Amino acid sequence: MKNALEVLRKNTMMFVLVLVFLFFTLMTKGQMFTALNFNALITQNAYVYILATGMLMCMLTGGNIDLSCGSFVCFIGAIGGICMVTKEMGTGVSILIMLLVGVIYGAVLGYVIAYLNIPPWIATLAGYLAFRGWGTALLSANSSTGSIAPFPQTYLKIFSGKVFETAIGVLNVPCLVVGVIASVIVVIINIMTRRSRIKKGYEVSSVLSLVAKTVISVAVIMLFSYKLAYAGGIPTVLLWVVAIVLIYQFITSKTTIGRYFYTIGGNAEATRLSGVDTKKIMFIAYLNMAILTVISAFTVIARFQAANSTAGTNYEMDAISACVVGGVSAYGGSGSVFGMVIGATLIGVINLGMSLMGIDANWQKVIKGVVLLAAVVFEILNNKDKTKE
């Protein structure tokens, strides 16, 4: 009984995700379970995973956030539209220019926050206002419709194409093979990680918890690979998301600098006194956020096949929600990439499910707000239970 409760508490959001998905599957009469909607869940919410990864790093430093990322997506889209469509520059050159703009903004923002001690919410609020206006002005100046299109096919294939592409409705065998390989890797990693922690004398979860986590992970991977196999193949944007998630999972769990993000969020002054350059870590957090925002903009532009002034609207809220729902502490110092992925997927399922049900956009915001508040309350209560134990 105790082991079962431990499994439930440690994987609560994963179980909630499954229940919410089943709920929307029933409410939409099975539409949520179609291959095309599994594909849509990835392609329409790729920006959430990418932005939430960057937001995670910011929040770890003490609950700090970036309010400007959504507006910056709009601005980067305008830069990309001008470079690739209006000026007809090459795809590679345009991508480099967009990345350079992101690095410059990230460096300026990081410096202002880390070294001038401007509160992050104020510094990023300025960007939230400025980049939305600047991006809209650039788009209006270069297009009578306020939207720049069409983007080159070479660019679209990189960020919105398919790997091993086949016709929709035809079983894509390579897609299934990739799913099996990914499942085997997950099983091996979980077993090796547990053995490594035991060998080092660290506390580990029960075998039941490990089995439950592994079985659910493998089931989700195989379900997605099977559905994508009938949806035309693996979306290239999924490869971008997986690469970013794996890289940051490694950084946060296996590197010294990753541990610094956690220690700063736990106690910034103690971390500084121990010899860690806390200002540098804060600088890196916001530089990193800007670069990931640019990558997110790449996927958004490719999905819409155009740059427009509405791109990025409320994206910052979705990223913050994904982190909080995924167990990232609103006060900093705790949270994981895996938890963030669960949170982002839950937000994506809610978005897609409510859209399929035809729920009014205003009520969708109400529901997501309630989910966010419930996640914070759950975190507080869960932490209280841990303290009592």
C-alpha positions as CSV (number, residue, x, y, z in Angstrom):
1,M,0.0,0.0,0.0
2,K,2.8,2.4,0.9
3,N,4.6,1.6,-2.3
4,A,1.4,2.2,-4.3
5,L,0.9,5.6,-2.7
6,E,4.6,6.5,-3.4
7,V,4.1,5.6,-7.1
8,L,0.9,7.7,-7.2
9,R,2.5,10.7,-5.5
10,K,5.6,10.7,-7.7
11,N,3.7,10.2,-10.9
12,T,0.6,12.2,-10.2
13,M,0.8,14.4,-13.2
14,M,1.5,11.5,-15.5
15,F,-1.7,9.8,-14.3
16,V,-3.6,13.1,-14.6
17,L,-2.4,13.4,-18.2
18,V,-3.7,9.9,-19.0
19,L,-7.1,10.6,-17.4
20,V,-7.4,14.0,-19.1
21,F,-6.6,12.4,-22.5
22,L,-9.1,9.7,-22.0
23,F,-11.7,12.3,-20.9
24,F,-11.3,14.3,-24.1
25,T,-11.2,11.1,-26.2
26,L,-14.7,10.2,-24.8
27,M,-16.0,13.8,-25.1
28,T,-14.9,14.1,-28.7
29,K,-16.2,10.6,-29.6
30,G,-12.7,9.3,-30.4
31,Q,-11.4,12.3,-32.4
32,M,-8.5,12.8,-30.0
33,F,-7.4,9.3,-30.8
34,T,-7.0,9.7,-34.5
35,A,-3.6,9.7,-36.1
36,L,-3.9,13.2,-37.5
37,N,-4.7,14.6,-34.0
38,F,-1.7,12.8,-32.5
39,N,0.4,14.6,-35.2
40,A,-1.4,17.9,-34.4
41,L,-0.6,17.5,-30.7
42,I,3.1,17.6,-31.6
43,T,3.2,20.1,-34.4
44,Q,0.8,22.6,-32.7
45,N,2.5,22.5,-29.3
46,A,6.2,22.1,-30.3
47,Y,6.7,25.8,-29.3
48,V,5.4,25.0,-25.7
49,Y,8.1,22.3,-25.2
50,I,10.9,24.5,-26.5
51,L,9.9,27.7,-24.6
52,A,9.1,25.7,-21.5
53,T,12.6,24.2,-21.5
54,G,14.1,27.7,-21.5
55,M,11.5,28.9,-18.9
56,L,12.5,25.9,-16.7
57,M,16.1,27.2,-16.5
58,C,14.9,30.7,-15.6
59,M,12.5,29.4,-12.9
60,L,15.1,27.2,-11.3
61,T,17.1,30.3,-10.4
62,G,14.4,31.5,-8.0
63,G,11.0,31.5,-9.7
64,N,12.2,34.0,-12.3
65,I,10.3,34.1,-15.6
66,D,10.5,35.7,-19.1
67,L,7.4,37.6,-20.2
68,S,9.0,38.7,-23.5
69,C,9.4,35.3,-25.2
70,G,6.0,35.4,-27.0
71,S,6.5,38.9,-28.4
72,F,10.1,38.0,-29.3
73,V,8.7,35.1,-31.4
74,C,6.7,37.7,-33.4
75,F,9.7,39.9,-33.8
76,I,12.0,37.1,-35.0
77,G,9.3,36.0,-37.4
78,A,9.3,39.5,-38.9
79,I,13.1,39.4,-39.2
80,G,12.9,36.0,-40.9
81,G,10.2,37.2,-43.3
82,I,12.2,40.2,-44.3
83,C,15.3,38.2,-44.8
84,M,13.9,35.1,-46.6
85,V,10.9,36.5,-48.5
86,T,11.3,40.3,-48.9
87,K,15.1,40.4,-49.4
88,E,15.3,36.8,-50.8
89,M,18.4,35.9,-48.8
90,G,19.3,32.2,-48.5
91,T,17.8,30.0,-45.9
92,G,21.1,29.3,-44.1
93,V,22.0,33.0,-44.0
94,S,18.6,34.0,-42.7
95,I,18.7,31.4,-40.0
96,L,22.1,32.7,-38.8
97,I,20.8,36.3,-38.8
98,M,17.8,35.3,-36.7
99,L,20.0,33.4,-34.3
100,L,22.4,36.4,-34.0
101,V,19.5,38.7,-33.2
102,G,18.5,36.2,-30.5
103,V,22.0,36.1,-29.0
104,I,22.3,39.9,-28.9
105,Y,18.9,40.2,-27.2
106,G,19.7,37.4,-24.8
107,A,23.1,39.0,-23.9
108,V,21.5,42.4,-23.3
109,L,18.6,41.0,-21.3
110,G,21.0,38.7,-19.3
111,Y,23.3,41.7,-18.5
112,V,20.5,44.0,-17.4
113,I,19.0,41.3,-15.1
114,A,22.3,39.8,-13.7
115,Y,24.6,42.7,-13.5
116,L,22.3,45.8,-13.2
117,N,20.0,43.9,-10.9
118,I,16.8,44.9,-12.7
119,P,14.0,42.5,-11.6
120,P,13.4,39.9,-14.4
121,W,9.7,40.6,-14.6
122,I,10.3,44.3,-15.2
123,A,13.1,43.7,-17.8
124,T,11.1,41.1,-19.7
125,L,7.9,43.1,-19.5
126,A,9.7,45.9,-21.4
127,G,10.5,43.3,-24.1
128,Y,7.0,42.0,-24.0
129,L,5.7,45.5,-25.0
130,A,8.6,46.6,-27.3
131,F,9.0,43.5,-29.4
132,R,5.2,43.1,-30.1
133,G,5.1,46.7,-31.4
134,W,8.4,46.5,-33.2
135,G,7.5,43.2,-34.9
136,T,4.1,44.4,-36.0
137,A,5.6,47.6,-37.3
138,L,8.2,45.7,-39.4
139,L,5.5,43.4,-40.8
140,S,3.2,46.3,-41.7
141,A,6.1,48.2,-43.4
142,N,7.0,45.2,-45.6
143,S,3.5,43.9,-46.4
144,S,0.2,45.5,-47.1
145,T,-1.6,42.6,-45.3
146,G,0.7,42.6,-42.2
147,S,1.8,39.1,-43.0
148,I,4.9,37.9,-45.0
149,A,4.7,34.7,-47.0
150,P,5.5,32.3,-48.7
151,F,8.6,31.0,-47.0
152,P,11.1,28.9,-49.0
153,Q,10.4,25.2,-49.2
154,T,13.9,24.4,-48.0
155,Y,13.2,26.2,-44.7
156,L,9.7,24.6,-44.3
157,K,11.1,21.1,-44.8
158,I,13.6,21.6,-42.0
159,F,11.0,22.8,-39.4
160,S,7.7,21.4,-40.6
161,G,8.5,18.5,-42.9
162,K,8.3,14.7,-42.3
163,V,11.0,12.1,-41.9
164,F,10.4,8.8,-43.8
165,E,7.4,10.5,-45.3
166,T,4.6,8.4,-46.7
167,A,0.9,9.0,-47.7
168,I,-1.5,9.6,-44.8
169,G,-3.2,6.4,-43.8
170,V,-0.4,4.1,-45.0
171,L,1.6,2.3,-42.3
172,N,5.1,3.9,-42.0
173,V,7.3,1.0,-40.9
174,P,10.5,3.1,-40.2
175,C,8.4,5.2,-37.8
176,L,7.5,2.1,-35.8
177,V,11.1,0.9,-35.8
178,V,12.2,4.3,-34.4
179,G,9.6,3.9,-31.7
180,V,10.9,0.4,-30.7
181,I,14.5,1.7,-30.6
182,A,13.4,4.7,-28.4
183,S,11.5,2.4,-26.1
184,V,14.5,0.1,-25.6
185,I,16.8,3.1,-24.9
186,V,14.3,4.3,-22.2
187,V,14.3,0.9,-20.5
188,I,18.1,0.7,-20.5
189,I,18.5,4.2,-19.2
190,N,16.0,3.8,-16.4
191,I,17.7,0.5,-15.2
192,M,21.2,1.9,-15.5
193,T,20.3,5.1,-13.7
194,R,18.8,3.2,-10.8
195,R,21.9,0.9,-10.6
196,S,24.2,3.9,-10.6
197,R,22.3,5.7,-7.8
198,I,22.3,2.5,-5.7
199,K,26.1,2.1,-6.3
200,K,26.7,5.7,-5.2
201,G,24.6,5.3,-2.1
202,Y,21.8,7.7,-3.2
203,E,18.2,7.3,-2.3
204,V,16.2,5.5,-5.0
205,S,12.5,5.0,-5.6
206,S,10.9,1.6,-5.2
207,V,11.0,-1.1,-7.9
208,L,7.3,-0.7,-8.4
209,S,7.7,3.0,-9.1
210,L,10.5,2.3,-11.6
211,V,8.3,-0.3,-13.4
212,A,5.3,1.9,-13.5
213,K,7.3,4.9,-14.9
214,T,9.0,2.7,-17.5
215,V,5.8,0.9,-18.6
216,I,3.9,4.2,-19.0
217,S,6.9,5.8,-20.9
218,V,7.2,2.9,-23.3
219,A,3.4,2.7,-23.8
220,V,3.3,6.5,-24.7
221,I,6.3,6.2,-27.1
222,M,4.8,3.2,-28.9
223,L,1.4,4.8,-29.1
224,F,2.8,7.9,-30.6
225,S,5.0,6.0,-33.0
226,Y,2.1,3.9,-34.1
227,K,-0.2,6.9,-34.7
228,L,2.5,8.9,-36.4
229,A,3.1,5.9,-38.7
230,Y,-0.4,6.5,-40.1
231,A,-0.1,10.3,-40.1
232,G,2.6,10.4,-42.8
233,G,5.8,9.9,-40.8
234,I,7.8,11.6,-38.0
235,P,7.4,15.4,-38.0
236,T,10.8,17.1,-38.2
237,V,9.7,19.4,-35.4
238,L,9.5,16.4,-33.1
239,L,13.2,15.7,-33.7
240,W,14.0,19.3,-32.7
241,V,11.9,19.0,-29.5
242,V,13.4,15.6,-28.6
243,A,17.0,16.9,-29.2
244,I,16.4,20.0,-27.0
245,V,14.7,17.9,-24.2
246,L,17.5,15.4,-24.1
247,I,20.3,18.0,-24.1
248,Y,18.7,19.9,-21.2
249,Q,17.9,16.7,-19.3
250,F,21.6,15.9,-19.5
251,I,22.7,19.5,-18.5
252,T,20.3,19.6,-15.5
253,S,21.1,16.1,-14.2
254,K,24.7,15.4,-15.2
255,T,26.6,18.7,-15.3
256,T,28.0,21.0,-12.6
257,I,26.5,24.1,-14.2
258,G,23.1,22.4,-14.2
259,R,23.4,21.8,-10.5
260,Y,24.2,25.5,-10.0
261,F,20.8,26.5,-11.3
262,Y,19.2,24.4,-8.6
263,T,21.4,25.7,-5.8
264,I,20.8,29.3,-6.7
265,G,17.1,28.7,-6.6
266,G,17.5,27.0,-3.2
267,N,19.7,29.6,-1.6
268,A,21.3,32.2,-3.8
269,E,23.4,33.8,-1.1
270,A,24.8,30.5,0.2
271,T,25.6,29.6,-3.4
272,R,27.4,32.9,-3.9
273,L,29.4,32.5,-0.7
274,S,30.5,29.0,-1.7
275,G,32.3,30.5,-4.7
276,V,29.7,30.2,-7.5
277,D,29.4,33.2,-9.8
278,T,25.6,33.6,-9.4
279,K,25.5,36.6,-11.8
280,K,27.0,34.5,-14.5
281,I,24.5,31.7,-14.1
282,M,21.6,34.3,-14.2
283,F,23.1,35.8,-17.4
284,I,23.3,32.3,-19.0
285,A,19.7,31.5,-18.0
286,Y,18.4,34.5,-20.0
287,L,20.8,34.2,-22.9
288,N,19.7,30.6,-23.2
289,M,16.0,31.6,-23.0
290,A,16.5,34.0,-25.9
291,I,18.2,31.4,-28.1
292,L,15.5,28.8,-27.4
293,T,12.9,31.4,-28.2
294,V,14.5,31.9,-31.7
295,I,14.3,28.1,-32.3
296,S,10.7,28.2,-31.2
297,A,10.1,31.0,-33.7
298,F,11.6,28.8,-36.4
299,T,8.9,26.1,-35.8
300,V,6.1,28.6,-35.5
301,I,6.9,30.3,-38.7
302,A,7.2,27.0,-40.5
303,R,3.9,25.8,-39.1
304,F,2.0,28.9,-40.3
305,Q,4.1,29.2,-43.4
306,A,4.1,32.9,-42.8
307,A,5.2,35.6,-40.4
308,N,2.4,37.6,-38.9
309,S,1.7,40.0,-36.0
310,T,-0.4,37.5,-33.9
311,A,2.4,34.9,-33.7
312,G,3.5,34.3,-30.2
313,T,0.4,35.6,-28.5
314,N,0.2,34.3,-24.9
315,Y,3.1,31.8,-25.6
316,E,4.9,33.0,-22.5
317,M,1.8,32.0,-20.4
318,D,1.7,28.5,-22.0
319,A,5.4,28.0,-21.2
320,I,5.0,29.1,-17.6
321,S,1.9,26.9,-17.2
322,A,3.8,23.9,-18.6
323,C,6.6,24.3,-16.1
324,V,4.3,24.9,-13.1
325,V,1.9,22.1,-14.0
326,G,5.0,19.8,-14.6
327,G,6.1,20.3,-11.0
328,V,8.7,23.1,-11.4
329,S,8.6,25.1,-8.2
330,A,7.3,28.7,-8.5
331,Y,9.9,29.6,-5.9
332,G,12.8,28.0,-7.7
333,G,15.3,25.3,-6.8
334,S,13.3,22.2,-7.9
335,G,11.8,20.8,-11.0
336,S,12.9,18.5,-13.9
337,V,12.9,18.5,-17.7
338,F,10.9,15.2,-17.6
339,G,8.2,16.9,-15.4
340,M,8.1,19.9,-17.7
341,V,7.5,17.6,-20.7
342,I,4.5,16.0,-18.8
343,G,3.2,19.5,-18.1
344,A,3.7,20.7,-21.6
345,T,1.9,17.6,-23.0
346,L,-1.0,18.1,-20.5
347,I,-1.3,21.8,-21.7
348,G,-1.2,20.6,-25.3
349,V,-3.9,17.9,-24.7
350,I,-6.1,20.5,-23.0
351,N,-5.7,23.0,-25.9
352,L,-6.4,20.4,-28.5
353,G,-9.2,18.7,-26.7
354,M,-11.1,22.0,-26.0
355,S,-10.6,23.1,-29.6
356,L,-12.1,19.8,-30.9
357,M,-15.0,20.2,-28.5
358,G,-15.6,23.7,-29.8
359,I,-15.2,25.4,-26.5
360,D,-15.1,29.2,-26.7
361,A,-11.6,30.6,-26.5
362,N,-12.4,32.7,-23.5
363,W,-13.5,29.6,-21.5
364,Q,-10.4,27.8,-22.6
365,K,-8.4,30.5,-20.8
366,V,-10.6,30.1,-17.7
367,I,-10.0,26.3,-17.7
368,K,-6.2,26.6,-18.1
369,G,-6.1,29.2,-15.3
370,V,-7.9,26.8,-13.0
371,V,-5.5,24.0,-14.0
372,L,-2.5,26.2,-13.3
373,L,-3.8,27.2,-9.9
374,A,-4.6,23.6,-9.0
375,A,-1.0,22.6,-9.9
376,V,0.4,25.3,-7.6
377,V,-1.9,24.2,-4.7
378,F,-0.9,20.6,-5.3
379,E,2.8,21.5,-5.1
380,I,2.3,23.3,-1.8
381,L,0.3,20.5,-0.2
382,N,2.7,17.9,-1.5
383,N,5.7,19.7,-0.1
384,K,3.9,20.0,3.3
385,D,3.3,16.2,3.3
386,K,7.0,15.6,2.5
387,T,8.0,17.9,5.4
388,K,5.7,15.9,7.8
389,E,7.4,12.7,6.8
